[in-house]
């Protein structure tokens, strides 16, 4: 199985994005970015299901910041099964299986994971995105994870895999049916067509680390 480090090559050094140069060092934490992007205004209504073009644009912006060493594959998302993104009352977007899936079958491959070892590059990436998309990235989709050597990184999956909801969602606790602890997410049991695909974010997300990237010590 792939570790998260195996799907990533350390980014090249790039110049600071122009917006960051304009703002100087006045905006650094996630809380400040939340206010700057007016993220609260985007969550008064249902968030859209993003198009393939929007995901591709985000990947292009990631490559522009990280450079030629970025290791996101050039086409297709990571799902290995038929699926549909749907809107769920109270939870927002989620992923539903459109076919029966056998226990142990690969459901999702993490081939579009943007990885950042540097907080400044992560900020540069966010400033290149549409504000609503950027808010979704750092409010809902991005996470800090730790490798076996103790190094920590910021990761975000730039495809519909980010829509998979958490087994410990505050509005609806469910048993996970996809193991997302490695680069190959497999079914933990037989899954029937029509079921929501559920991960446990605790399989990969650390509750600490944002401060190590200069992004504040609290979540937004």
C-alpha positions as CSV (number, residue, x, y, z in Angstrom):
1,X,0.0,0.0,0.0
2,X,1.1,3.5,-0.7
3,X,2.0,5.9,2.1
4,X,1.1,9.5,1.7
5,X,4.8,10.4,1.2
6,X,5.0,7.9,-1.7
7,X,2.5,10.0,-3.7
8,X,4.4,13.2,-3.2
9,X,7.8,14.7,-4.1
10,X,9.1,17.7,-2.1
11,X,8.1,21.0,-3.7
12,X,10.6,23.3,-5.5
13,X,11.1,26.8,-4.1
14,X,9.0,29.4,-5.9
15,X,8.6,33.1,-5.6
16,X,5.9,34.6,-3.4
17,X,2.6,35.0,-5.1
18,X,1.8,38.7,-5.9
19,X,-1.3,38.9,-3.6
20,X,0.9,37.8,-0.6
21,X,3.4,40.4,-1.6
22,X,0.7,43.0,-1.5
23,X,-0.6,41.9,1.9
24,X,2.8,41.5,3.4
25,X,2.7,39.4,6.6
26,X,-0.6,40.9,7.8
27,X,-2.6,37.7,7.0
28,X,-1.0,34.5,8.4
29,X,-3.5,32.3,10.3
30,X,-6.5,30.3,9.1
31,X,-8.8,32.5,11.3
32,X,-7.5,35.6,9.5
33,X,-7.9,34.0,6.1
34,X,-11.4,33.0,7.0
35,X,-12.3,36.7,7.7
36,X,-10.3,37.9,4.6
37,X,-12.1,35.5,2.2
38,X,-15.5,36.2,4.0
39,X,-16.0,32.4,4.3
40,X,-19.0,32.8,6.5
41,X,-21.0,34.2,3.6
42,X,-20.5,31.1,1.5
43,X,-22.0,28.8,4.2
44,X,-25.4,30.6,4.4
45,X,-26.5,28.5,1.4
46,X,-25.9,25.1,0.0
47,X,-22.4,24.8,-1.4
48,X,-22.2,23.6,-5.1
49,X,-20.9,20.3,-6.4
50,X,-17.7,21.3,-8.2
51,X,-17.2,20.5,-11.8
52,X,-14.3,18.6,-13.3
53,X,-13.0,21.9,-14.7
54,X,-12.9,23.4,-11.2
55,X,-10.9,20.5,-9.8
56,X,-8.5,20.7,-12.8
57,X,-8.1,24.4,-12.2
58,X,-7.2,23.8,-8.6
59,X,-4.6,21.2,-9.6
60,X,-3.1,23.6,-12.1
61,X,-2.8,26.3,-9.4
62,X,-1.1,23.7,-7.1
63,X,1.4,22.9,-9.8
64,X,2.0,26.6,-10.4
65,X,2.9,27.1,-6.7
66,X,4.8,23.9,-6.1
67,X,6.6,23.6,-9.4
68,X,7.5,20.7,-11.7
69,X,8.1,18.3,-8.8
70,X,4.3,18.2,-7.9
71,X,3.2,14.6,-8.3
72,X,-0.5,14.8,-9.0
73,X,-1.6,12.7,-12.0
74,X,-2.7,14.6,-15.0
75,X,-6.2,13.2,-15.5
76,X,-9.1,11.5,-13.8
77,X,-10.2,11.5,-10.2
78,X,-9.3,8.9,-7.6
79,X,-12.5,6.8,-7.5
80,X,-12.2,3.3,-8.6
81,X,-16.0,2.6,-8.5
82,X,-19.1,4.2,-9.9
83,X,-20.3,7.0,-7.6
84,X,-22.4,10.1,-7.4
85,X,-22.0,13.2,-5.4
86,X,-25.2,14.2,-3.7
87,X,-26.4,16.9,-1.3
88,X,-27.4,15.6,2.2
89,X,-29.7,17.6,4.6
90,X,-27.6,19.1,7.3
91,X,-24.3,17.6,6.1
92,X,-23.9,19.1,2.7
93,X,-22.1,17.2,0.0
94,X,-21.4,13.5,0.2
95,X,-20.5,10.5,-2.0
96,X,-22.9,7.6,-2.8
97,X,-21.9,4.3,-4.4
98,X,-23.7,3.5,-7.7
99,X,-22.6,-0.1,-7.7
100,X,-22.2,-3.0,-5.2
101,X,-18.7,-3.0,-3.7
102,X,-17.1,-6.1,-2.2
103,X,-15.1,-6.0,1.1
104,X,-11.5,-5.3,0.4
105,X,-12.2,-3.7,-3.0
106,X,-10.3,-0.5,-3.8
107,X,-12.8,2.3,-3.6
108,X,-10.5,5.4,-3.9
109,X,-6.9,6.0,-4.8
110,X,-5.2,9.2,-3.5
111,X,-3.7,10.2,-6.8
112,X,-4.7,13.9,-6.6
113,X,-3.4,14.8,-3.2
114,X,-1.8,18.2,-3.0
115,X,0.9,18.1,-0.3
116,X,2.6,21.1,1.4
117,X,5.6,20.9,3.6
118,X,5.6,24.7,3.9
119,X,2.8,27.0,5.2
120,X,3.7,29.9,2.9
121,X,3.2,27.7,-0.2
122,X,-0.1,26.6,1.2
123,X,-1.2,30.3,1.6
124,X,0.0,31.0,-2.0
125,X,-2.1,28.2,-3.3
126,X,-5.2,29.4,-1.4
127,X,-4.8,32.9,-2.8
128,X,-4.8,31.5,-6.4
129,X,-8.3,30.0,-5.9
130,X,-11.8,31.3,-6.2
131,X,-12.7,32.5,-2.7
132,X,-15.5,30.0,-2.2
133,X,-13.3,27.1,-3.3
134,X,-10.5,28.3,-1.1
135,X,-12.8,28.4,1.9
136,X,-13.9,24.8,1.2
137,X,-10.2,23.8,1.0
138,X,-9.1,25.1,4.4
139,X,-12.4,24.9,6.3
140,X,-13.5,21.4,5.2
141,X,-11.0,19.5,3.1
142,X,-7.4,20.2,4.1
143,X,-5.7,18.3,7.0
144,X,-2.4,17.8,8.8
145,X,-1.0,14.4,8.8
146,X,2.1,12.8,10.2
147,X,4.5,10.4,8.4
148,X,6.3,7.5,10.1
149,X,9.4,9.5,10.5
150,X,7.5,12.1,12.5
151,X,7.4,14.8,9.8
152,X,4.1,16.5,9.4
153,X,2.5,17.9,6.2
154,X,-0.6,19.6,4.9
155,X,-2.7,17.5,2.5
156,X,-5.8,18.2,0.5
157,X,-7.4,15.8,-2.1
158,X,-8.2,17.8,-5.2
159,X,-11.0,15.7,-6.6
160,X,-14.4,14.5,-5.4
161,X,-12.8,12.3,-2.8
162,X,-12.9,15.4,-0.6
163,X,-16.6,15.0,-0.4
164,X,-16.5,11.8,1.5
165,X,-18.0,12.5,4.9
166,X,-16.5,11.6,8.3
167,X,-17.9,8.6,10.3
168,X,-17.9,10.9,13.3
169,X,-19.8,13.7,11.7
170,X,-21.4,15.8,14.5
171,X,-24.9,15.5,12.9
172,X,-24.8,11.8,12.0
173,X,-22.4,9.3,13.4
174,X,-21.9,6.2,11.2
175,X,-19.5,3.3,10.9
176,X,-16.9,3.9,8.3
177,X,-17.1,1.7,5.2
178,X,-14.0,2.9,3.5
179,X,-10.5,2.7,5.1
180,X,-8.8,5.9,4.3
181,X,-5.6,5.3,6.4
182,X,-3.4,4.7,3.3
183,X,-3.1,5.9,-0.2
184,X,-5.5,3.1,-1.3
185,X,-8.9,3.4,0.3
186,X,-10.6,0.0,0.4
187,X,-14.0,-1.2,1.5
188,X,-14.1,-2.4,5.1
189,X,-17.2,-4.4,4.4
190,X,-19.6,-5.2,1.5
191,X,-21.2,-1.9,0.4
192,X,-24.5,-1.9,-1.5
193,X,-25.4,0.5,-4.3
194,X,-27.1,3.6,-2.9
195,X,-25.0,3.6,0.4
196,X,-23.0,6.7,1.3
197,X,-19.2,6.2,1.3
198,X,-17.9,7.1,4.7
199,X,-14.3,7.5,5.9
200,X,-13.0,8.1,9.4
201,X,-11.0,11.3,9.3
202,X,-9.1,10.2,12.4
203,X,-7.4,7.6,10.3
204,X,-5.3,10.3,8.7
205,X,-6.0,13.7,10.3
206,X,-4.0,14.9,13.2
207,X,-5.5,17.3,15.8
208,X,-2.4,19.3,16.0
209,X,0.2,20.9,13.6
210,X,-1.3,24.0,12.0
211,X,0.8,26.1,14.3
212,X,3.9,24.4,12.9
213,X,3.1,25.9,9.6
214,X,2.5,29.4,10.9
215,X,-1.3,29.0,10.4
216,X,-2.4,29.5,14.0
217,X,-3.0,27.1,16.9
218,X,-6.8,26.9,16.6
219,X,-9.1,25.7,13.9
220,X,-11.3,28.3,12.1
